[in-house]
Each structure stands twice: as structure tokens, then as C-alpha cells.
Amino acid sequence: MSGAAWAWLAVGLYVVLGFAIALAARRHVGVGMSEFFLADRRVGGFISALTYSATTYSAFMLVGLAGLSYTGGVGALGFELTYLGGLFLAVFFLPRFWFAGRRYGYITPMDLLTDRYQSRAVGAVAAVLALVFLVPYSAAQLLGIGLLLNGLSGGGIPVLAGILVATLLAIAWSRIAGLRSVAWTDAFQALVMILSACVLLVVIMAELGGPGSFLARFEAEHAGLLTIPSGSGMWSINMFLGLTLPWFFFCLSNPQVSQRFFIPSSVKAMKQMLGGFLVFGFIYTLISVLWGLGARMLAPGLSNADMATPTLLAMPFIPKALALLAMVGIMAAAVSTIDSILLTLSSVWARDIYRGVFNRGAGEEKELRMGQWVIPMMAVIALVFAWQVSSKSGLDFMIAPLSSAASAGLLMVVPSIFGAFYWRRATATGAVASILSGAVLVLVLQVTGMKPLGWWPGVWGFVVCSIVFVGVSLVTRAPLDKADEFLSYLKERLSSGKFV
């Protein structure tokens, strides 16, 4: 059989197993927005940890981060560990999201902002922000799958074919049973991701003479990649800050991630979700970086660093079955992120734009139907974006910077989230002005390529939106009655000692 035939066979088996799990989940689905988009807030700790992990870690890791490590060396490890460091924010925000979601019935993070600030405009503006910036992030995952299948099949599978397959899977698994099918398939995909990556790392290290020999050889042959800035010229302070700032706040800024804060079934499940993700994330980060460094030794001189992993998997010392398993693991990582994004964006559209702005009297059944129909529409937009990037750039891009650039726009909602939970005087006008000013600035800088003072768009946007949020809030009226009720309730629940 040809390389393309073997790749299609592996994808076919993965699809069959995924559909079996999604259809099994469908039998447990009830009715209503909370049931479809949040699995009725009854997801156990183990599944919560795996779906959180699979949603967060995508093609960005074993394709994008591995490519970044191939080019920039050990600085990529510091870049990604910044994300894990930022998860200390979840210790403070996860229980607040969870308690507030149960008390007030929030479906989306924007729903929370709408109620807390007593303004539909806040939720709508934050929703539009997500709709705009999550499209390129989804496209990065689709591109990762296209690159992977193309590289592993020796060019036998076109990049566009991989993008199309991933899009169809994401649509199907999002529609079949909502979050319940996504969570169950995520759990399956997360296990495939981590197990295949671990086994393949052992094989790569063995090929390089073992961990000790690998480190010694790498230090001797690529010492410049073990320094900051690296020998390749990457990782100046401005670049590092520009890439890592959106990553540090990722768990708050990206709604497909923060929406997961609503789903654990209990306080115990909440703790298990956070702890399980930290373990998964640390292991997966080390594996991704080591894959990239290993590829630098085994396949030097690649013109496109994002081809490091596909090139590695196609090498003769990698058993075919293991290469295909790793391919499926990476594909699973990307699909799990895309279907989670589609599910979140459809809930955001239905709750915060359709019902919140255009049809305030819409019943829950109509709202749910609207959200379900939006899923394929958003998927097609992401597909077109991915196809345009791949065809016009000749794949001369890196997935990691593209993902970080998308997250830079989403970063503009962070001051409003902090204000909602920690500042009684925060106002709706301040939130709207902050999000709009920061988002417009980020878009202008990204489109023009400008970096005043060498600062990246996300850094400028975050500085400006934070100043605007505080300044405008100080001179406008806050919804103090709602703020007092909201903050008093959370203080009471958190002081009970049930979480801390």
C-alpha cells in the first residue's frame, strides 16, 4: 500500500471510533441550551480534565510548538511554560465562574459579562471579538492537519483534503450531541494524543542514542539554540513578550476554554479538572519541545519549520504503525480544538448576539436551533480562511505565531473579566470602550505589520485596553446593585471553604 493509502486507513479507523463514541453520547443528551452546550453542568472530573486538555492543546503543540522549537530552540519551552504558569489564574477564576454559572444560569462567558455589567452591549461586543479572532485560530488547526497528512503521505494527500476532512469531522461531532459528544470524543482523543506522543518520543530518543547522548550531541552541535536569544536570532524580549502575553491569559481570554469552567459536576470535579490538566500539559509541552529539537538533529535544513513533525514521522526508523498512530493523535488534538471552538461560537452567536441583540424574546428551543445551524457556517468560514492562507502563502508561515496572533485579539476582553469579578466600580461603558479600542488597535497593527517601539500588537492592545477600561469606568456609572449582589454571593460561597 502507498503512504497515502495507509494514512487514509488510519484516518478511517479514527473516524469510525470517534463516531461510535459521539453516537453513544447522543443517547444521554437531554434538551435545552445548558444540556447541549454545557452537558447540563454534570461532567465528572476525569472527563473534564481530558476535554479541557484536548480543547487547549491542538495542532499548535506537536506541529506548531515542535516547529517553533526546531527554529528557536529552548526559548520555545519558556514560551509554552508561560501558558502553564498563567494557569494560576484558574485557581482564582475557575471557582468564580463555576459558582456564578450555577447561580445565574450562564451559558457563555459573554453571558456572564452581560449580566454582571447589566448591558447587552458588553456581551455582544465580546461575542463579536470571539467570532473575529477565533476564525484564524481554527484555521491554524486545520492547516496543521493538512500539513501533517500531506507530509506523512509523501505529498499523496493534498493539504486541502486534510483541511476538508478535519472540518467535516468537527461539524459532525459538534452537532451530534453538543458538548457531551465533544467531551467524550475529547477524552478519547486526549488519551490517543498523550500515549502516542510518549511512545514516539521513546523511539526518537533511542534513535539518537538515549536522553543523555541526545542532550550531549545537541549541546555540541546546536549550542546556539540553548541560549536566549537563540543562535537563529529568535526570542528577543519584544518577540517573547509578544508571543507569551496572549498565552499567559489564554485560560480567560479564549471562550472555548473559559466556557469549560462551567461544566464540572462538583467542587471535587473542579479540582480534578485543574490538577489533571496541569499534569497533562506539562508532559505534553516537554514532548512537543523534544520532538522539535530531535527533528533539528535528524532533519536539519527544513525550509518550513512546521514540517518538522511530518518529516520526523516519515523517517524510516519510525515504525509505520507508530507513525500512523502519532498522526492520528495530532489530528485528534486539532479536531478536538476545532469542534470545541465551533460549539462555543455557536452558543455565543445564539445567546449573546441572536437572543441578546436581535430577538430578545426568543424561546430556548429557537435559540438552541439557531446555535446548531451556526456550527457548519462557522466551520466553512474557517475552512475558507485556512485554504486562502495555504494557497497564497505557499505554506510559508508558522502555526505557533499565527495561533498567538489570533489570541492577541481575544486578550482585549481580559480587563473586563477582571473587573467583573474584582472591581465593584467597573462599568459597562468602560468594558465596551476597552474591548473595541484594543481590538481595533490590534487589527490595525496586525494588518499593517507595524510594531511601534518594537512592541507586538497584542502588547500594545493590552496596554491600551487596560488604560481605557480603568479610565472610562472611573468617569461613568457602575451597576452597583448588581455588583454588590454578584460579588457578595461569590464571597459567601468562596469563604465557605468548599473550594480553597
C-alpha positions in Angstrom: 0.0 0.0 0.0 1.1 3.6 -0.7 1.8 6.1 2.1 -1.4 7.9 1.2 -3.5 4.7 1.4 -2.0 3.9 4.9 -2.8 7.4 6.1 -6.3 7.2 4.8 -6.8 3.8 6.5 -5.6 5.2 9.9 -7.9 8.3 9.5 -10.8 6.0 8.6 -10.3 3.9 11.8 -10.1 7.1 13.9 -13.3 8.4 12.3 -15.2 5.2 13.0 -14.2 5.1 16.6 -14.9 8.8 17.0 -18.4 8.5 15.6 -19.1 5.4 17.8 -18.3 7.5 20.9 -20.2 10.6 19.7 -23.3 8.5 18.9 -23.1 6.8 22.3 -23.0 10.2 23.9 -26.1 11.2 22.0 -28.2 8.7 23.9 -27.6 10.7 27.1 -28.5 14.1 25.7 -31.5 16.0 27.1 -33.0 19.2 25.8 -32.1 22.9 26.3 -29.2 25.2 25.9 -27.5 24.1 29.2 -27.7 20.4 28.2 -26.5 20.9 24.6 -23.7 23.4 25.2 -22.6 22.5 28.8 -23.7 18.8 29.2 -26.1 20.1 31.9 -23.0 21.1 34.0 -22.6 17.4 35.1 -19.3 16.4 33.7 -17.0 14.4 36.0 -13.5 15.3 37.0 -11.7 12.8 34.8 -13.6 13.7 31.6 -13.5 17.4 32.5 -9.6 17.2 32.7 -9.3 15.4 29.4 -11.7 17.6 27.5 -10.0 20.7 28.9 -6.7 19.3 27.8 -7.8 18.3 24.4 -9.5 21.6 23.8 -6.4 23.6 24.8 -3.7 21.5 23.1 -4.1 21.3 19.4 -2.1 21.1 16.2 -0.3 24.0 17.7 1.7 21.7 20.0 3.1 18.7 18.1 3.2 20.7 14.8 3.4 24.4 15.8 5.4 24.2 19.0 7.6 21.5 17.6 8.3 23.7 14.6 9.0 26.7 16.9 11.5 24.5 18.9 13.1 23.4 15.6 13.7 27.1 14.7 14.1 28.8 18.0 15.4 26.1 20.4 14.9 26.1 24.1 13.1 29.5 24.1 10.0 27.7 22.8 9.9 25.8 26.1 9.8 29.0 28.1 7.2 30.3 25.7 4.8 27.4 26.4 5.6 27.1 30.1 4.4 30.7 30.4 0.9 29.3 29.5 1.1 26.7 32.2 2.3 29.4 34.6 -0.7 31.5 33.7 -2.9 28.8 34.9 -2.5 30.0 38.5 -5.2 32.4 37.3 -7.6 29.5 37.0 -7.2 28.9 40.8 -8.9 32.2 41.3 -11.3 32.4 38.3 -12.4 28.7 37.9 -14.4 28.6 41.2 -15.9 32.1 40.5 -17.0 31.1 37.0 -18.4 27.8 38.3 -20.4 29.2 41.3 -21.7 32.2 39.2 -22.7 29.9 36.3 -24.7 27.7 38.6 -26.3 30.6 40.5 -27.3 32.6 37.4 -27.5 30.0 34.7 -24.8 31.4 32.4 -24.2 29.6 29.1 -21.2 31.5 27.8 -18.5 33.8 29.3 -20.2 36.7 27.4 -23.5 35.8 29.1 -21.7 36.4 32.4 -20.4 39.7 31.3 -23.8 40.8 30.0 -25.4 40.1 33.4 -22.6 41.4 35.6 -22.4 44.7 33.7 -26.2 44.9 33.1 -25.5 45.6 29.5 -26.3 43.5 26.4 -23.7 45.6 24.5 -20.9 44.2 26.6 -21.8 40.6 25.8 -22.4 41.4 22.1 -19.1 43.2 21.7 -17.2 40.4 23.4 -19.0 37.9 21.2 -18.1 39.7 18.0 -14.5 39.7 19.3 -14.6 35.9 19.6 -16.2 35.4 16.3 -13.5 37.5 14.5 -10.4 36.2 16.2 -11.2 32.5 16.7 -11.5 32.0 12.9 -7.8 32.3 12.3 -7.1 30.2 15.4 -9.4 27.5 14.0 -7.7 27.9 10.6 -4.3 27.2 12.2 -5.6 23.9 13.5 -7.0 22.9 10.1 -3.7 23.9 8.4 -1.8 21.7 10.9 -3.9 18.7 9.9 -3.4 19.4 6.2 0.4 19.7 6.6 0.5 16.5 8.7 -1.4 14.3 6.2 0.5 15.8 3.3 3.9 15.3 4.8 3.3 11.8 6.1 1.8 10.6 2.8 4.8 12.0 0.9 2.6 14.5 -0.8 0.0 11.9 -1.8 -2.8 13.6 0.3 -3.2 17.3 -0.7 -3.2 19.8 2.1 -6.8 20.9 1.2 -8.0 17.3 1.6 -6.8 17.2 5.1 -8.4 20.5 5.9 -11.7 19.3 4.5 -11.7 16.0 6.4 -11.0 17.8 9.7 -13.7 20.4 9.0 -16.4 17.7 8.4 -15.4 15.8 11.5 -15.6 18.9 13.7 -19.0 19.8 12.3 -20.4 16.3 12.8 -19.1 15.8 16.4 -20.3 19.2 17.4 -23.8 18.6 16.1 -24.4 15.1 17.2 -24.7 15.7 20.9 -23.2 19.1 21.7 -20.7 19.3 24.5 -21.5 15.7 25.6 -20.2 14.2 22.4 -17.4 16.7 22.2 -16.3 15.9 25.8 -16.5 12.2 25.2 -14.6 12.3 21.9 -12.2 14.8 23.6 -11.4 12.2 26.3 -10.7 9.5 23.7 -8.6 12.0 21.6 -6.6 13.2 24.6 -5.6 9.7 25.6 -4.6 9.0 22.0 -2.6 12.2 21.9 -0.6 11.7 25.0 0.0 7.9 24.7 1.2 8.1 21.0 3.4 11.1 21.7 5.1 9.4 24.7 5.8 6.2 22.8 7.1 8.0 19.8 9.4 10.2 21.9 11.0 7.0 23.3 11.7 5.8 19.8 13.2 9.1 18.8 15.4 9.2 21.9 16.5 5.7 21.1 17.5 6.6 17.6 19.6 9.5 19.0 21.4 7.2 21.5 19.2 7.8 24.6 18.4 11.0 26.5 21.9 11.6 27.8 23.5 11.2 24.4 20.8 13.3 22.7 21.4 16.2 25.1 25.2 16.0 24.8 25.0 15.9 21.0 22.5 18.7 20.8 24.7 20.9 23.0 27.7 20.2 20.9 26.0 20.7 17.5 23.4 23.4 18.3 24.6 25.3 21.3 23.1 28.5 19.9 19.6 27.0 20.3 20.1 26.6 24.0 20.5 30.3 24.6 18.2 33.3 24.7 18.1 35.0 22.2 18.8 31.9 20.2 21.5 31.4 17.6 18.8 31.7 14.9 18.1 35.3 16.1 14.7 34.4 17.7 13.5 35.3 21.2 14.3 39.0 21.6 12.5 40.4 24.6 9.8 42.0 22.4 9.2 38.8 20.5 9.0 36.7 23.6 6.6 39.1 25.3 4.5 39.5 22.1 4.0 35.7 21.8 3.7 34.9 25.5 1.4 37.6 26.8 -1.7 36.2 25.0 -0.7 32.7 26.2 -0.4 33.8 29.8 -4.1 34.9 29.8 -5.3 32.2 27.5 -7.5 30.4 30.0 -9.5 33.6 30.5 -9.4 35.2 27.0 -10.4 32.2 24.9 -14.1 31.5 25.4 -13.9 27.8 24.3 -11.6 27.3 27.3 -13.2 29.5 29.9 -16.6 28.0 29.0 -15.2 24.7 30.3 -15.2 26.4 33.8 -19.0 26.0 33.8 -19.1 22.2 33.2 -17.7 20.3 36.3 -20.3 18.4 38.2 -18.9 19.3 41.7 -16.2 21.1 43.6 -14.2 17.8 43.6 -14.5 17.5 39.8 -13.4 21.1 39.5 -10.1 20.3 41.4 -9.6 17.2 39.4 -10.0 19.1 36.1 -7.4 21.6 37.1 -4.9 19.2 38.5 -5.3 16.7 35.7 -4.8 19.4 33.1 -1.6 20.7 34.7 -0.1 17.2 34.7 -1.2 16.6 31.1 0.0 20.0 29.9 3.5 19.7 31.5 4.1 16.3 29.9 2.8 17.3 26.5 4.8 20.5 26.5 8.1 18.7 27.2 7.3 16.1 24.5 6.5 18.7 21.9 9.7 20.6 22.5 11.8 17.5 22.5 10.2 16.4 19.2 11.3 19.7 17.7 14.8 19.5 19.0 15.1 15.9 17.8 13.9 16.9 14.4 16.5 19.6 14.2 19.2 16.9 14.6 17.6 14.3 12.4 16.3 16.5 9.6 18.3 19.8 9.5 17.7 22.4 6.9 13.9 22.3 6.5 12.7 25.5 4.8 9.3 25.3 6.7 9.7 24.5 10.4 6.1 23.4 10.6 7.1 20.4 8.5 9.4 19.1 11.3 6.9 16.7 12.8 5.6 15.4 9.4 9.2 14.9 8.3 10.1 13.1 11.5 7.1 10.7 11.2 8.1 9.8 7.7 11.6 8.7 8.6 12.4 5.0 8.1 13.4 4.3 11.7 9.8 5.1 12.8 7.6 2.0 12.6 4.7 2.7 10.2 2.1 1.7 12.7 3.5 4.1 15.3 3.8 6.9 12.8 0.2 6.5 11.8 -0.9 6.4 15.5 1.0 9.6 16.2 -0.6 11.2 13.1 -4.0 10.2 14.4 -3.0 11.7 17.8 -2.1 15.0 16.3 -5.2 15.1 14.1 -7.3 14.3 17.2 -5.7 17.2 19.0 -6.6 19.6 16.3 -10.1 18.3 15.7 -10.9 18.4 19.4 -9.9 22.1 19.5 -11.9 23.0 16.4 -15.1 21.2 17.4 -14.9 22.9 20.8 -14.4 26.3 19.2 -17.4 25.6 16.9 -19.6 24.7 19.8 -18.6 27.8 21.8 -19.0 30.1 18.8 -22.4 28.7 18.1 -23.5 29.2 21.7 -22.1 32.7 21.7 -24.0 33.5 18.5 -27.2 32.1 19.8 -27.2 33.5 23.3 -25.2 36.8 23.1 -26.0 38.0 19.5 -29.2 36.4 18.2 -31.1 36.4 21.5 -29.2 39.2 23.2 -29.4 41.7 20.3 -31.8 40.7 17.6 -34.5 38.6 19.2 -34.7 39.2 23.0 -38.0 37.3 23.2 -36.7 34.1 21.6 -37.5 31.0 23.4 -34.8 28.5 24.4 -35.9 26.0 21.7 -35.5 28.6 18.9 -32.2 29.8 20.5 -30.8 26.3 20.5 -31.8 25.6 16.9 -30.1 28.9 15.8 -26.9 27.8 17.6 -26.9 24.4 16.0 -27.3 25.9 12.5 -24.4 28.2 13.0 -21.9 25.4 13.6 -21.4 24.5 9.9 -21.4 28.1 8.9 -18.5 28.9 11.2 -16.7 25.8 10.1 -16.9 26.8 6.4 -15.6 30.3 7.2 -12.6 28.7 9.0 -12.1 26.3 6.1 -12.0 29.1 3.6 -9.6 31.1 5.7 -7.3 28.1 6.0 -7.4 27.4 2.3 -6.7 31.0 1.4 -3.6 31.1 3.7 -2.3 27.8 2.4 -2.7 28.6 -1.3 -1.5 32.2 -1.2 1.5 31.9 1.1 2.8 28.6 -0.3 2.7 27.4 3.3 5.5 29.8 4.2 4.2 30.5 7.7 4.4 29.1 11.2 1.4 27.8 13.1 2.6 29.0 16.5 2.8 32.7 15.6 -0.5 32.5 13.8 -2.2 31.0 16.8 -0.6 33.5 19.1 -1.7 36.4 16.8 -5.3 35.2 17.0 -5.1 35.0 20.8 -3.8 38.6 20.9 -7.1 39.9 19.8 -9.0 37.8 22.3 -6.7 39.3 25.0 -8.7 42.5 24.9 -11.6 41.0 26.9 -9.3 40.2 29.9 -9.6 43.6 31.7 -13.4 43.3 31.6 -13.3 39.8 33.1 -11.0 41.0 35.9 -13.3 43.9 36.5 -16.4 41.7 36.6 -15.0 39.6 39.5 -12.8 42.0 41.4 -13.8 45.7 40.8 -17.1 47.0 42.1 -16.7 50.2 40.2 -16.2 48.6 36.8 -18.7 49.8 34.2 -20.3 48.6 31.0 -19.2 51.7 29.1 -15.6 51.0 30.3 -15.8 47.4 29.2 -17.2 48.2 25.7 -14.7 51.0 25.1 -11.9 48.9 26.3 -12.7 45.9 24.1 -13.3 48.0 21.0 -10.3 50.2 21.3 -7.9 47.3 22.0 -9.4 45.1 19.2 -9.2 47.8 16.6 -5.7 48.7 17.5 -4.6 45.0 17.3 -6.3 44.6 13.9 -4.7 47.7 12.5 -1.2 46.7 13.7 -1.5 43.2 12.5 -2.7 44.2 9.1 -0.1 46.9 8.6 2.7 44.9 10.2 3.6 47.9 12.4 5.3 47.4 15.8 5.8 50.8 17.4 8.8 50.7 19.8 9.2 47.1 18.7 6.2 46.1 20.8 3.9 43.5 19.2 0.2 44.2 18.5 -1.1 42.2 21.5 1.1 44.1 23.9 0.0 47.5 22.6 -3.6 46.4 22.6 -3.5 45.1 26.1 -1.8 48.2 27.5 -4.4 50.5 25.7 -7.5 48.5 26.6 -6.4 48.2 30.2 -5.9 52.0 30.5 -9.2 52.7 28.7 -11.1 50.3 30.9 -9.9 51.9 34.1 -10.2 55.5 32.8 -13.7 55.2 31.4 -15.0 53.2 34.3 -13.9 55.9 36.7 -16.0 58.6 34.9 -19.1 56.5 34.2 -21.8 54.9 36.3 -21.4 51.4 37.5 -24.3 48.9 38.1 -23.6 48.9 41.9 -26.7 47.0 42.9 -25.8 44.1 40.6 -22.1 44.3 41.5 -22.9 44.1 45.2 -25.2 41.2 44.8 -22.8 39.3 42.4 -19.7 39.9 44.5 -21.3 39.3 47.8 -22.7 35.9 46.6 -19.2 34.8 45.4 -17.6 36.0 48.6 -20.0 34.0 50.6 -19.6 30.8 48.5 -15.8 31.0 48.4 -15.4 31.8 52.1 -17.3 28.6 53.0 -14.1 26.7 52.4 -15.6 24.3 49.9 -13.1 25.1 47.3 -10.0 26.6 48.9 
